[in-house]
Amino acid sequence: MEKNTRMGTNRTGVDMAPMLSKEMARGARELTPAQQADPTAYDSMVQEHVREAGPLGTVPVPGTVRGALKSLLDKATGHNPEVFINKLGERLAYERSGVRFYEAAIRKFEALRDTEAAGFPIDELRHIRNDEEAHFMMLKEVIAGMGADPTAQTPDADVAGVAGMGIGKVLHDPRTSMAQCLEMLLMLELADNDEWQMLITLAEDMGMDEAARFGDALQEEEEHLATVRRLYKDSLIAQASKGAVRH
Ligand SMILES: [Fe+2]
């Protein structure tokens, strides 16, 4: 089944029923208690929750301080190593999610091979998936080498997991097209690139030796971004082309 963008019976817009749309607008006007409502009440309530809420989580204290973290603490001059552990945990979570997201996309593209994905370089996505896994393993090694626990979910890892939920939903929806999935992968890689850069900046600022290893990962991430951007663009251009095969 072709999933590319095409004209069809879409009933979501008001143009589908102009008479009913007038009725709907009237109903919305009548049922909106705009005059009586205090617009600041909602803001105050939400802000009260923000002030009262605790943090999203905490960074676990390493069971044994060793390796890079030990040397950092030895020369600790106004640095908080938990900030680094928090971000390392986030990258670990992100790369692991990345593997799953790429696997979801590959599975879908294989299913669409006869239609949309004809001639699609699925191997390029497999290559990226393997890089993400290698980054995950490298981060696991770095975190464990510091004496921290790579299985612990840090607060920013939690945030990355929640933020990725929308991406996962789009990729796993059986109805979404290649272009729609590639757009998700592009979002993923854009953030991935910036976050690796951020981790390197942080590592350098804290005098951590890991910055060099992270530089290699960033270089691979830059390649991922260029690849996904090209595949997404090609997919959209192919759909927009009048000669595109319709099924
Ligand atoms: Fe990547």
Residues whose N, C-alpha, C, O or C-beta is under 5 A from the ligand:
A	BS01	LIG	D192 E221 H224
